[in-house]
């Protein structure tokens, strides 16, 4: 007889080893390393344009292509993880991030672009593997906390790289600065090889998941709402993170270093926003509150970030935007685990699909903004389009059910004993 599906709400878990704290550090380090690299090149786009004699749309590929790779690999990696296991999945993710450390010796734009694309592969395997690994090692309430902490680590990595890339590039070659940000990936690869293990919680069966089962998960109404909401926010967030430094430099006469610092506030504020979001989600039973609040902050802050004329007004707008862009994330990541009948395999599929759909949107947005800037001579049109997309999060807040555990989806059962 088949066993009933296991999910995060189950209380009959095996012993939770103290080794889970080692796993927590490794997961946190993985997200931090991804954050360090995914947007590190954003404040350096002007230098890339000058050195390689390329236009802004082409330069935008340095930001956008890793996101496209992450999008292309997101859902497939979520399916593949069920077959190859978490140990190998995280090894692939860490190895891809470590590969980016070769950026300093890249001979031309094409080779640098290919190295940057490895970030997307690392992002996909580390992110989609995190959900099942958390279910494997941690108690239900700890999972929510870990979702907040790991997202904060990702945000902190983005903040540090965006804020320090331009000053670092003044001291060393700008391509070598990209190498510096990838070095933690080399250390992480070695650490995971030695210390990475699966746990005693909700295990993956190792039998894989069929395309029919994947389709059933992706047709679920709640999953669709989550996909659209997250994609809308990340369209705005990626476009702004990629181009606000250049916009502030060209349109507001702000130095690249200060523009990078201002833009770096988005993920820096996000560190505190996701921790607050995790704490609030433990006390607020309905996810609607966090989604609606985040949607309002992200929408209004996004408009202010490019419409405000001077730094005194830009700073508050960017802070509000940072809060809205990150506050909902711990809830977003935990909701699939709380849905009835969800297993580690189906959670990996949901997290992978989030990366795929949001990644496609994130790939398009910086190219769109750069292309419209080249065509019209202004950033405003592209920023306005991306800002409009962010209001999808507010709409999702009104559409979400109050109790997601009542939202049922057809999911597979565990394999027979």
Beta strands, then each sheet from edge to edge (+ up, - down):
end
